[in-house]
Amino acid sequence: MTMTMVHQVLAPSSVDVPVDDPAIGRTRHHVRELLCGWGVAESAIDDAVLVLSELLTNACHYGRPLVGTSQGPDHVRVSWRIDRYGRLTIAVTDGGGDGRPRAAEPSSTAHSGRGLHIVDALSESWGVDDAPDGQVTVWASMDLGVHGAGFAANT
């Protein structure tokens, strides 16, 4: 495996995303551009963007929007950080839904229901955190294969 050294400090970031399909695409593009700029390998970027897409789509389709975001109503929050070991953690927070997010068992002919299975396959770990105010955060961590002193600020 090729290791890329990243020297700049990669501060954790977050963005409030409207609950609509065009915003999902714009957010994927934004994160792809950031990871490219940080020198992450294209294959790792593809995996990270697919994980982001699955988490964000699930939040937009099954969760409730957050209340009081910086962007107004009908938004969810996407955040990401890279630690000093080159692990990317992507988290999507919504206002909660009718049930706890879990990997479904779709039939072989179902057109949906595989998102968290994809997240599970591409990430080292993933999980769900519940906040007392009803917000739900689904997160996934993955190794990007980048290491360097610049990550120390994010641990």
N, C-alpha and C positions, 0 to 999 in steps of 0.2 A: 504494500500500500504506500502511496506517495503521501508524505506529510507536508502540508503547507504551513509556513510560519506567518503568523499575523502579528504585526507589531503595534498597530494602533489600539487604543482603548475602545472596547466595544460596549458602550453603555446600554443597559436594558432599555427597551423602548415599548411604548404601547400606543395604540390608536383606537379611537371609537369608530366603528364601521356601521353604516346604515344596513338595516335588515332588508337587503334586496340583492338579486343576482348580479347586477353590474358591479356593485361594491365588492362582492366576493372576488371577482376577476381583477379589479383594481388593486385590492389588497395582496392577492397572490403576486401580481406584477411588482408591487412595491417591495415585498419581502425578497423576491428573486433578485431584484436590482441591488438591494442591500447586501445580500449574501455574495453576489458576484463581486461587488466592490470590496468585500472583505477577503477575497481570494479563496473562497470555498469552491471545491471541485464541483463540476457540473452535475455529476451523478448524485452527490449529496444534496445539492440544491433541488434537483428534481424530487427527491424523496421528501425533503423538508416542505416544499411547496405543496406536494400532494397531501401530506399530513395536515398542513394548515388548511387546505381546501376542504378536507373532510370534517375537521373540527368546526370550521366556520360555517359550512353548509348545515351541519347538524344544529348548531346554535341558532342560526337564522330560521330554519324550518321547524324546529321542535321546541326551542326555548322561547321564553318571553323576553321582550326587549328590556334593557336596563332602564331604570328611572334616574333622571337627573344627570345624564352624561353631558360632556362638554359640547356635544353635537346636537343636543335636544332629544326628542323622543325617537323611539324605533331604532335603537342602536345596540350593538354588543361591543365588547372590548376585546381586542387582540393584543397580546403582549408577547415579547420574546426576549431572550437573553442568552448569551453564550458565556459559559464559565471558563476558567483558565485551562481546563482540560479539553476544550473544544466541543463540549456538549451544548447543543442548542435545546432550549426548552421553549416550546410554543404553548401558550395558554389562551383559551377563549372563554370569556365570562359572559353569561347571559342572566336574565332575571329568574331563571328556574323554569321548569316545565311541569307537565303532568306526571312524569316519572323520572327516576334517576337514569342518566345515560348508561347504557350497557350494550355490549356487543349482541346484536340480534342473531337469530338463526333463520335466515331467509330461505325460502325454497329455491331450487335450482332455476326456476323460471321467474323469480321475483326481479323487479327492475331496481330495487333499492334494498337497503338494509345491510350493506357490507362495509360501510364506512369505518366503523371502529375495528373491524377485522383488518382492514388496510392499515389503520393507525397502529394496531398491535404488531403487524408484520414488519413495519418500517421503523418502529421506534424501539429503543432499549427498554423503556418503561412508559406507562401512561396511567392516568388516574383521574378521579373526580373529587373535587373539594367542594364542600357545602359551606356557605357562610350563614351566620345567624339571621341575616336580613333576607334570606331566600335566594341570594345569588348562587349560581353554580358555575364552577370553573372546571373545564376539562382540559388537561394538559398532557403533553407528550414530550419526552426527551430523546434525543438522538445524538450519536457521535458524528461530528462533521469531518473528522480527520484533520483538523487544524489545531495547532498548539502554539503557544507563545506567551511571553510575559505580558502582552497586552490584555490577556484574559483575566489577570489578577484582580482587576477592579470589579469584576462581576461575580466573585465567589461569595 
